[in-house]
């Protein structure tokens, strides 16, 4: 239940704290005092769109803060809130409107996005006012309410069906993925690509090796010219420079038995090293010169492979990986038809299973329908409406996560005039009573923490007013109730009352709230009975009225 509501800088409210002391409270006070502003503030707490026109002083921030104490059962049933409440089940919800027209939302002082905020507190507050678009009018929710009203076997059947439905969705997805992965595969085109790559007999790392070899050979002509110059310089009348060095090496042998033998030996080794180096240099050039057309061959091969590189990848590995991929796709095509047939059979089997379980679920729902009709019709009768005025209509649709039933609530407010969808039939004072009848039954299935009724009893009087008061009071057994009402019966049935008053000081208007004591409560009810001039008779009637509801 909500314990406190703190409103700051909102319309006629400068700064007010409302304390909620029981499970059924009434807001009382003069028209225009600010009672509906309290409802607007609760709307902000509920996640309604920020209305900056309500900000009292636009240069300052406005805020609304609500403190809740939630039961363990409520928290367990609503996982969306459990991550935000503290260990005692307490929750502080806060909305702040800033002068720059931005707004922020907080749960237990933790900033959250408005979307997360709305999701977390989605079942804390339900506000119903005259002409409001109640969630009960949303036909997409009617099936949910019917299932909630059903017995456990219906809930089990729904769970069983949803497991089968998820299997069906998975099977359909696998088939769709298979078809999608093969929709662009053309065997002729794949064969063409494979042949185009294979005709070049591409070797591993060939492009990279050819480029490296090309770089080493592309200076061949310059090397040959310099080698020719070397040969010319190394040619002597006595022979080549190598012949001369070999002669020198032989002559140095003659010093082996002299005192210069060591020096001669070192010189001889240097001659031999030089001979070997010149021989190696000659061999290297001859190897280079043995295939003077190699540069052209490499150039032509690289030119031929450019076409593959443009289509299939820059590197040898890229092209060979493409070849491998195309061959795998051809292999897949070979087994595609077999796999497709298997997936189609799987979808067909899952569809049959889901349809069978949807039928079981539908049969159970059609047993629940009359029970819900009877319960709500009875509540309608209690409120002076047609006691057979509620029907549950079934229509078969395509399979979805809830089966193949579309459920619509129909209402006949006047006997003999037929039934209409709830959204069309509800209007005026009858709408208020109709919504109250529905809430009496449906709220008990999944109770909101706080139900707010804002002047839904307009146009109601006499015996019907008493029925409305009793019905609202009965809802306090499953949800905390806050009402704004001009009916003495409704206010008298509440457990506590908060007086909303408006005062003017220094040409500024202020609204405040305070709880009423027992004597003040009697006087407020009396004012509703007789007007501003409270008579002894009205006081007596008010006392009797409050006493009557206290007994009940």
Residue pairs with C-beta under 8 A, 6 or more apart in sequence:
1 20
1 23
1 68
1 69
1 449
1 450
1 480
2 20
2 66
2 67
2 68
2 449
2 450
2 480
2 482
3 19
3 20
3 67
3 68
3 69
4 17
4 18
4 19
4 20
4 65
4 66
4 67
5 17
5 18
5 20
5 38
5 41
5 42
5 45
5 64
5 65
5 66
5 67
6 15
6 16
6 17
6 18
6 63
6 64
6 65
6 66
7 13
7 15
7 16
7 17
7 18
7 37
7 38
7 41
7 63
7 64
8 14
8 15
8 16
8 62
8 63
8 64
9 15
9 55
9 56
9 57
9 60
9 61
9 62
9 63
10 37
10 40
10 41
10 54
10 55
10 56
10 62
10 64
11 34
11 37
11 40
11 54
11 55
11 56
11 511
12 34
12 37
12 56
12 502
12 509
12 510
12 511
13 34
13 37
13 41
13 56
13 510
13 511
14 56
14 510
16 511
16 512
16 513
17 513
18 38
18 498
18 513
19 515
20 480
20 482
20 496
21 496
21 515
22 495
22 496
23 476
23 479
23 480
23 481
23 495
24 472
24 473
24 476
24 480
24 481
24 483
24 493
24 494
24 495
24 496
25 480
25 481
25 482
25 483
25 494
25 495
25 496
25 497
25 498
26 482
26 483
26 484
26 485
26 490
26 491
26 494
26 496
26 497
26 498
27 35
27 38
27 482
27 483
27 484
27 497
27 498
27 500
27 513
28 35
28 491
28 497
28 498
28 499
28 500
28 516
28 524
29 35
29 499
29 500
29 501
29 502
30 501
30 502
32 502
33 500
33 501
33 502
33 511
34 500
34 502
34 511
35 484
35 500
36 454
36 484
37 54
37 511
38 484
38 500
38 513
39 127
39 129
39 452
39 454
39 484
40 51
40 54
41 64
42 66
42 125
42 127
42 450
42 452
42 482
43 127
44 50
44 64
44 95
45 64
45 66
45 93
45 95
45 121
45 124
45 125
46 121
46 124
46 125
46 127
47 105
47 114
47 117
47 118
47 121
47 122
50 95
50 97
50 103
52 58
52 97
52 101
54 62
55 62
55 97
56 62
58 99
59 99
60 99
61 96
61 97
61 98
61 99
62 96
62 97
63 94
63 95
63 96
63 97
64 94
64 95
65 92
65 93
65 94
66 92
66 93
66 94
67 90
67 91
67 92
68 90
68 91
68 92
68 93
68 124
68 449
69 88
69 89
69 90
69 91
70 81
70 85
70 89
70 90
70 91
70 449
71 89
72 89
74 81
74 447
74 449
75 81
75 82
75 85
75 89
76 82
77 446
78 122
78 123
80 119
80 120
80 122
80 123
81 91
81 120
81 121
81 123
81 124
83 120
84 91
84 107
84 108
84 110
84 120
85 91
85 108
86 108
90 108
91 107
91 108
92 106
92 107
92 108
92 109
93 105
93 106
93 107
93 117
93 121
93 124
94 105
94 106
94 107
94 109
95 103
95 104
95 105
95 106
96 103
96 104
96 105
96 106
97 103
98 104
103 114
104 111
105 111
105 112
105 113
105 114
105 116
105 117
106 112
107 117
107 120
107 121
112 120
123 446
123 448
123 449
124 448
124 449
124 450
125 448
125 449
125 450
125 452
126 135
126 443
126 448
126 450
126 451
126 452
127 452
127 454
128 134
128 435
128 439
128 451
128 452
128 453
128 454
128 456
129 452
129 453
129 454
129 455
129 456
130 431
130 432
130 454
130 455
130 456
130 458
131 431
132 454
134 435
135 141
136 145
136 409
136 422
136 435
136 438
136 439
136 442
137 422
137 423
137 426
139 408
139 409
139 421
139 422
139 423
142 392
142 407
142 408
142 409
142 422
143 402
143 405
143 406
143 407
145 372
145 409
145 442
145 445
146 365
146 368
146 369
146 372
146 392
146 407
147 154
147 155
147 158
147 365
147 368
147 402
148 442
148 445
148 446
149 368
149 371
149 372
149 375
149 441
149 442
149 445
150 364
150 365
150 368
151 364
151 368
153 364
154 361
154 364
154 365
154 368
157 357
157 360
157 361
157 364
158 361
158 402
158 403
160 357
160 360
160 361
161 354
161 357
161 358
161 360
161 361
161 403
162 401
162 402
164 350
164 353
164 354
164 357
165 354
165 399
165 400
165 401
167 350
167 353
167 354
168 347
168 350
168 351
168 353
168 354
168 399
171 343
171 346
171 347
171 350
172 347
172 350
174 343
174 346
175 340
175 343
175 344
175 346
175 347
178 336
178 339
178 340
178 343
179 340
182 332
182 333
182 336
185 329
185 332
185 333
187 330
187 333
190 326
190 329
190 330
190 333
191 330
193 312
193 322
193 326
194 323
194 326
194 327
194 330
196 308
196 311
197 308
197 312
197 319
197 322
197 323
197 326
198 323
200 304
200 305
200 308
202 305
202 308
202 316
202 319
202 320
203 316
204 316
204 317
204 320
205 316
205 317
206 305
206 316
207 302
207 305
207 309
207 315
207 316
208 315
208 316
210 298
210 301
210 302
211 302
213 294
213 298
214 295
214 298
214 299
214 302
217 288
217 294
217 295
217 298
218 295
220 288
220 292
220 295
223 285
223 288
224 285
224 289
227 285
234 240
234 241
234 242
235 241
236 244
238 244
238 247
241 278
242 275
242 278
242 279
245 271
245 274
245 275
245 278
246 271
246 275
248 271
249 268
249 271
249 272
249 275
252 264
252 265
252 267
252 268
252 271
253 264
253 268
255 261
255 263
255 264
256 264
256 265
258 264
308 319
309 319
312 318
312 319
312 322
312 323
313 319
313 321
313 322
351 399
354 399
355 399
355 404
358 399
358 403
358 404
358 405
361 403
361 405
362 394
362 396
362 403
362 404
362 405
365 394
365 403
365 405
365 407
366 394
369 392
369 394
369 407
370 392
372 390
372 392
372 441
373 390
373 391
373 392
375 441
376 390
376 437
376 438
376 441
377 386
377 387
377 388
377 389
377 390
378 387
379 436
379 437
379 438
379 440
379 441
379 471
380 386
380 387
380 389
380 390
380 433
380 434
380 437
381 387
381 389
382 437
382 467
382 470
382 471
383 433
383 436
383 437
383 464
383 467
383 468
383 471
384 433
384 463
384 464
384 467
385 413
385 430
385 433
385 434
385 437
386 412
386 413
386 414
386 415
388 412
388 415
389 411
389 412
389 413
389 415
390 409
390 410
390 411
390 412
390 437
391 409
391 410
391 411
391 412
391 419
392 407
392 408
392 409
392 410
393 407
393 408
393 409
393 410
394 405
394 406
394 407
395 405
395 406
395 407
395 408
396 404
396 405
396 406
397 404
397 405
397 406
398 404
408 421
408 422
409 421
409 422
409 438
410 419
410 420
410 421
410 422
410 425
411 419
411 420
411 421
411 422
411 425
411 426
411 434
412 418
412 419
412 420
412 425
413 425
413 430
413 434
419 425
422 434
425 434
426 434
426 435
428 459
429 458
429 459
429 460
432 456
432 457
432 458
432 459
432 460
432 468
433 460
433 464
433 468
435 456
436 453
436 456
436 468
436 471
436 472
437 471
439 451
439 475
440 471
440 474
440 475
443 451
443 475
443 478
443 479
444 478
447 478
447 479
448 479
449 479
449 480
450 479
450 480
450 481
450 482
451 475
451 479
451 480
451 481
451 482
452 481
452 482
452 483
453 472
453 481
453 482
453 483
453 484
453 485
454 483
454 484
455 484
455 485
455 486
457 465
457 468
457 485
457 486
457 487
457 490
458 486
460 468
460 487
461 487
465 487
465 489
465 490
466 489
468 487
468 489
468 490
469 487
469 489
469 490
469 492
469 493
469 549
470 493
470 552
472 481
472 483
472 490
472 493
473 481
473 493
473 494
473 549
473 552
475 481
476 495
481 494
483 490
483 491
483 494
485 491
486 528
487 528
488 525
488 526
488 528
488 529
488 541
488 542
488 545
489 545
489 549
491 497
491 524
491 525
491 528
492 525
492 542
492 545
492 546
492 548
492 549
493 549
496 515
496 516
497 515
497 516
497 520
497 521
497 524
498 513
498 514
498 515
498 516
499 513
499 514
499 515
499 516
499 520
499 524
500 511
500 512
500 513
501 511
501 512
501 513
501 514
502 509
502 510
502 511
503 509
503 510
503 511
503 512
504 510
516 524
521 546
522 539
522 542
522 543
522 546
523 534
523 539
523 542
525 542
525 545
525 546
526 534
526 535
526 538
526 539
526 541
526 542
527 534
527 538
529 538
529 541
529 542
530 537
530 538
